[in-house]
Amino acid sequence: MKRLIKTVKSFTLWELFQGLFVTGRAFFGKKITIQYPEEETPISPRFRGMLALRRYPNGEERCIACKLCEAVCPAAAITIESEEREDGSRRTTKYEIDAFKCINCGFCEEACPVDSIVLTPEMHYHIENRGDNILTKEKLLAIGDLYEERLAADRAADEKYR
């Protein structure tokens, strides 16, 4: 009996009609296409986009020049130079990230003890001129200032998982 059913299915092209049925159901079903430039999909609070440096609420930069992010970066994209200040604390004099080398892995963000270096939700950035791929300390702080409210909200939403 099974052999007869198998023979009938092979001559009637049963599998082909099953596939066409699935295609027809999708063809006549509701479309969920997003018109990308006009519409954007929601972004997760954990999305890893452009890098930024954050500041404390009093305006002082958070980075304490511990160089953990430089050590943990698998692409060796981060370069840090530091010096000691008059009050004994360390701060960075040079903090650069090569955007061409960076693979947005998030290891630097995880290694940072003061939550200074973060990955922002910005995914639409490009580099036009030679040399713009080096994100300096000033550029990173400006990006951080621009996204500070969103970064703080994302950190608060993700707090119980950290």
N, C-alpha and C positions, 0 to 999 in steps of 0.2 A: 504494500500500500504506500509506504514512504517513497519507494522507488518511482512509483507511478506519479505521485505528487511532485517529486523532484523533476521528472521528465516533462510534465505539463508546465511547470513553472519555467523551465529553461526554454521551451518552445514559445511560450507566450510572453517572454521577456519581462517577467514579474519584477525583478530587481530594477530594471530600467523604469518601469512605471512607478515604483516606490520612490525612486530618486526624483522623478518628474513631479510627483505629488508634493514632496518636500519643497522643491523649487517653486511650484505654483502657489503653495501656501505662503511662502515668504514674499513672492511677487505681489500677491493681492492683499497681503497683511498691511498693518500700519507701519509707515516708514519712520525711522528714528534718526535719519541723517541730520547732522548738525552743520549749518552753514557757517564754517569756521571763522572767517574774519569778523562777521557780524555777531555771531553767537559764540560764547565760550563755555566749555564744560566746567563744572565745579572742580576746584583744585584741593587736594588733601592738605591738611595742616603740616604733613610730613614731606611735602613735595620738596625736592632738592633742585633749586635753580641757581641763580647768580649768587655769588658770595658777597658778604657784607661784614663790616665790623660794627659792633654796638657800643653805645655809651651808657654810663650810669645816668639816672635822672638829673643829677647835678651838672651834667655836661662833660664830665671827665671820661676819657676812653676806658673801656673795661680791660683791655689787654694788659697783662702784667709781665709780658715777655718771658714766659716760662718755656717757650719753644717746644711745647708738646705737639702742637699742630704741625710744626715743621718736621719733627721727628717721625710722626705717624703717617705723613702724607706718602702714599705709595708711588706717586708720580714725581715726587721731589719738586712740586710746583711752588712751594712756599719758601720765601727767604726772609729771615728776620735778623735785624741787628738791634741791640739794646744798649742802654746805659743806665747807670744808677742816678737817681735824682738826689737833690739836697736832703730830702726827708728820709732817704734810705730805701725808698721803693724803686723798683725797676719799671721802666717804660720803654716802649719801642721807639727807635729813631728811624728805622726803616722796616716797613712791612710790605712785601710785594708778593703778589700771586700771579703766576703766568697762566692766563686763561686758556691758552692752547694746550698746556700740559694737564691742567686740572680735569679730572674725570668725574667730578661731582659725586664722590663716593660718600661724603659726609663724615669721614674719619676725623677730620680736623674739628668738626663741630662736636663730636662725641668726646674727643680728648680734652677739649678746653674746660678747665675747672671753673672759670668765671662766666661762661656763656658769652664770650666775646665774639668769636668768629661763628657766623651762622650762614645757612643757605636760605636765601629768600624765595618767595613764590614767583619771582620774575623769571619767565622762560623766554621772553622775546627780547633778546639782546644780540647785537651783532657788532663786528669789528670792521671798520672801514679803512683805517690807516695803519701803516706799519708802526709798531710800537704801542698801539692802543690795547694790545693784548695783555700788557703788564698793568695789573690793577694795583696802584700804589695805596699807601695808607690813607691819603686824603680822599681818593676815589672811593675806597671801601667804606670809610666813615660817612661820606656823603650818601652812599647807597643805604647804609644802615639808618641814617637819619630819615631818609625818605620812607623807609618801610618799618620804622620802629613800632608804630601802633599795631600793624598787622603781625609783626614778629612777636610782640608781647601777647597778643590775643592767641596766636597759634601755640605759644609756649604754655599759656594757661589752659588751653583746650587739651594739650597733650601731657599735662603735668602728671596725671596718675599713671602714665605709661613710662615715665622717665625714671 
